[in-house]
Amino acid sequence: MKRIKIPKLTFWGAVFWIIIVLGVYSTIVRFTKGLGAVTNLSDKFPWGLWIGFDVLCGVGLAAGGFVVAAAVYIFNLEEYKSILPSAILTAFLGYLLVIFALLYDLGKPWNIWHPIIMWNPESVMFEVAWCVMLYTTVLALEFSPMLFQKLRLETPRKIIKSITIPLVVAGVILSTLHQSSLGSLYLIVPEKLYPIWYSSNLPYLFFLSAVAVGPAMVTIESYLSSRAFRREIELHILSKLAKVTAVALMVYFVLKVEDIVNYKLFPYIFTFNYEAILFWLEFVIGVIVPIILLVNPKIRASKKGLFVAQFITVLGFILNRLNVSITALENYTQAGYFPKWTEISITLFLVALGFAAFRFIAKNLPVFPPEIEKRKSLSEGFEVIPVTEVFKEQN
Amino acid sequence: MSKYGILIDITRCIGCYACEEACAQRWGNPVTETHQLSSIQNTAVEDHDGIYVPRLCMHCEKPTCASVCPVGAFQKTKLGPVIYDPSKCLGCRYCMQACPFNIPKYQWNKTNPKVTKCDMCYDRIKNGEVPACVEACPAEARVFGIKEELIEEANRRIKENPETYYPHIFGLKEVGGTSVLYLADRPLHKLGFKAGIPEIPLSHFTEQIMSKIPNYIFWGGTLLFGIWWITKRRDEVQRLQRKLKEMEESNKKGDEK
């Protein structure tokens, strides 16, 4: 009899399989016993971790796809082209996971397609549903050339290539709309949301933080995959992309300070309570520290420094979304919501599936450009001359 | 303006719970002792330090639930009631999140859950009957009728007994008006209602931003195409300039030779 080879189990491999087993268990309970059996949601607190993290954070963290696509195709910054496929893949998987998470969170997931035929244009949720649906389609189309290339299907690849620009424009518009609309969802609860987080600027704040966190996620994804696939990291591109994060966060900072003044929030943020502490954590970790770190050229030029700075940006972003969706409602509802372990296990399950899917696709499809030397020489050929120099030449 | 409404006079409620029983019967729900709105209780009489406060859906004139529902499962009918269609619902629970009175409840432990709330006995009203809770009330704490007449009646009661009533008809202006109106001897935020309910429909806050979307798509699309056009042209010019330089340099080299 042949011996069956047992594959070597690494630490992260073990973590992965534990998460999968717990996730499958929670999934079975969710779909056989209902939402009440796996969540701490209640009539008082109808939206919890799955909306706060899986949907609000999931969509935001996938913003790298549209930011990099806009840089490459709309602003014609060709040097970013080498990180575009992996950014698109991250975004595409991100959106698929959001939809997957919604299948758990929706009470009647088999009706998820209803917004296609049952319209209520007044509803922010209706708009988000349509934008997510359309943008996921756009991402699938933007991703498809990688698949066509692998399968050697030239005609469909050319067709997609010919509609790239309209596709990217549609992607940017749809992203702007629903990234901001996730904030608009909370505009209708002015009396429920804790004052620190309620503002008519919510859609703009959500959009800006998504633009900031998109490049941050691209950086983290590049860093992790450079380690996993033993590739060189595109540091010169990522450090330029970090400026996008820094500028978006600066505008965010100004807007938030404006809110603090306009809504007279000083008494709320300068008291010692649960909400004020979490607000300061969010604001310092997610806005102030990343700005300070990312404007420093030395940190931007170091692999570790850039990774740490962008990782902090992501943590702050997640804290912000959880604050808006959970912390800000605790005082009004007095529900004392904290997710049940099964709720957390499903969230981890989805994240683990995302990692596994990315690994599988990156190994099998041309997500990363083959040779770094070749690309370097290519990108140098298209080096963009700053606008000031262009004018200098003309004068 | 909707036709029918219910006037609830808290000073008259005696806490007999006959309305709760009638409501449970109408929906086929079990009778409970909790006296709180839940997925099996669409009306409840809350006890606030000896003052009985009947609760039910307010049937807003511009309902927040109907505004936020992505599939239009809620509808404000011409007769007044706000009704819910479970066959449309996808279970996102935005209605529960958004309702300023926290009325919609959820069947958390069902695998095919519904949102539950009072529908002002819509099928009974259509047949010319009054809602079950109103019919059951022995103290006339709930009165069903044409909304305008109910407002007149409420004003008459306040005018005739100024020492009994707090001079405010709750629901006349709250969130743009509701079909269920309240009279009490004190402000309702002292009787379990949340304070700070705005006097405009809450949908106003999202309308402002939603109305900008068509414009944004048009302007945004044009702007993005414009930027693409300009940057593409800039690249072409740069490439040509570079080529020109190279040619000049090679010419110079040729001249030197």
Boltz contact constraints between the chains, C-beta under 6 A:
constraints:
  - contact:
      token1: [A, 34]
      token2: [B, 109]
      max_distance: 6.0
  - contact:
      token1: [A, 34]
      token2: [B, 110]
      max_distance: 6.0
  - contact:
      token1: [A, 34]
      token2: [B, 111]
      max_distance: 6.0
  - contact:
      token1: [A, 35]
      token2: [B, 108]
      max_distance: 6.0
  - contact:
      token1: [A, 36]
      token2: [B, 108]
      max_distance: 6.0
  - contact:
      token1: [A, 36]
      token2: [B, 109]
      max_distance: 6.0
  - contact:
      token1: [A, 43]
      token2: [B, 105]
      max_distance: 6.0
  - contact:
      token1: [A, 46]
      token2: [B, 93]
      max_distance: 6.0
  - contact:
      token1: [A, 46]
      token2: [B, 96]
      max_distance: 6.0
  - contact:
      token1: [A, 46]
      token2: [B, 97]
      max_distance: 6.0
  - contact:
      token1: [A, 47]
      token2: [B, 97]
      max_distance: 6.0
  - contact:
      token1: [A, 74]
      token2: [B, 224]
      max_distance: 6.0
  - contact:
      token1: [A, 74]
      token2: [B, 227]
      max_distance: 6.0
  - contact:
      token1: [A, 74]
      token2: [B, 228]
      max_distance: 6.0
  - contact:
      token1: [A, 75]
      token2: [B, 231]
      max_distance: 6.0
  - contact:
      token1: [A, 76]
      token2: [B, 231]
      max_distance: 6.0
  - contact:
      token1: [A, 76]
      token2: [B, 232]
      max_distance: 6.0
  - contact:
      token1: [A, 76]
      token2: [B, 235]
      max_distance: 6.0
  - contact:
      token1: [A, 106]
      token2: [B, 90]
      max_distance: 6.0
  - contact:
      token1: [A, 106]
      token2: [B, 91]
      max_distance: 6.0
  - contact:
      token1: [A, 106]
      token2: [B, 92]
      max_distance: 6.0
  - contact:
      token1: [A, 107]
      token2: [B, 91]
      max_distance: 6.0
  - contact:
      token1: [A, 107]
      token2: [B, 113]
      max_distance: 6.0
  - contact:
      token1: [A, 108]
      token2: [B, 90]
      max_distance: 6.0
  - contact:
      token1: [A, 108]
      token2: [B, 91]
      max_distance: 6.0
  - contact:
      token1: [A, 111]
      token2: [B, 90]
      max_distance: 6.0
  - contact:
      token1: [A, 112]
      token2: [B, 90]
      max_distance: 6.0
  - contact:
      token1: [A, 114]
      token2: [B, 71]
      max_distance: 6.0
  - contact:
      token1: [A, 114]
      token2: [B, 90]
      max_distance: 6.0
  - contact:
      token1: [A, 115]
      token2: [B, 70]
      max_distance: 6.0
  - contact:
      token1: [A, 115]
      token2: [B, 71]
      max_distance: 6.0
  - contact:
      token1: [A, 118]
      token2: [B, 71]
      max_distance: 6.0
  - contact:
      token1: [A, 118]
      token2: [B, 72]
      max_distance: 6.0
  - contact:
      token1: [A, 118]
      token2: [B, 88]
      max_distance: 6.0
  - contact:
      token1: [A, 120]
      token2: [B, 69]
      max_distance: 6.0
  - contact:
      token1: [A, 120]
      token2: [B, 72]
      max_distance: 6.0
  - contact:
      token1: [A, 122]
      token2: [B, 67]
      max_distance: 6.0
  - contact:
      token1: [A, 123]
      token2: [B, 68]
      max_distance: 6.0
  - contact:
      token1: [A, 123]
      token2: [B, 69]
      max_distance: 6.0
  - contact:
      token1: [A, 123]
      token2: [B, 70]
      max_distance: 6.0
  - contact:
      token1: [A, 124]
      token2: [B, 206]
      max_distance: 6.0
  - contact:
      token1: [A, 125]
      token2: [B, 70]
      max_distance: 6.0
  - contact:
      token1: [A, 125]
      token2: [B, 94]
      max_distance: 6.0
  - contact:
      token1: [A, 126]
      token2: [B, 70]
      max_distance: 6.0
  - contact:
      token1: [A, 129]
      token2: [B, 70]
      max_distance: 6.0
  - contact:
      token1: [A, 165]
      token2: [B, 228]
      max_distance: 6.0
  - contact:
      token1: [A, 169]
      token2: [B, 221]
      max_distance: 6.0
  - contact:
      token1: [A, 169]
      token2: [B, 224]
      max_distance: 6.0
  - contact:
      token1: [A, 172]
      token2: [B, 224]
      max_distance: 6.0
  - contact:
      token1: [A, 173]
      token2: [B, 217]
      max_distance: 6.0
  - contact:
      token1: [A, 173]
      token2: [B, 220]
      max_distance: 6.0
  - contact:
      token1: [A, 184]
      token2: [B, 206]
      max_distance: 6.0
  - contact:
      token1: [A, 184]
      token2: [B, 209]
      max_distance: 6.0
  - contact:
      token1: [A, 187]
      token2: [B, 205]
      max_distance: 6.0
  - contact:
      token1: [A, 187]
      token2: [B, 206]
      max_distance: 6.0
  - contact:
      token1: [A, 188]
      token2: [B, 98]
      max_distance: 6.0
  - contact:
      token1: [A, 188]
      token2: [B, 202]
      max_distance: 6.0
  - contact:
      token1: [A, 188]
      token2: [B, 205]
      max_distance: 6.0
  - contact:
      token1: [A, 188]
      token2: [B, 206]
      max_distance: 6.0
  - contact:
      token1: [A, 191]
      token2: [B, 196]
      max_distance: 6.0
  - contact:
      token1: [A, 203]
      token2: [B, 209]
      max_distance: 6.0
  - contact:
      token1: [A, 385]
      token2: [B, 238]
      max_distance: 6.0
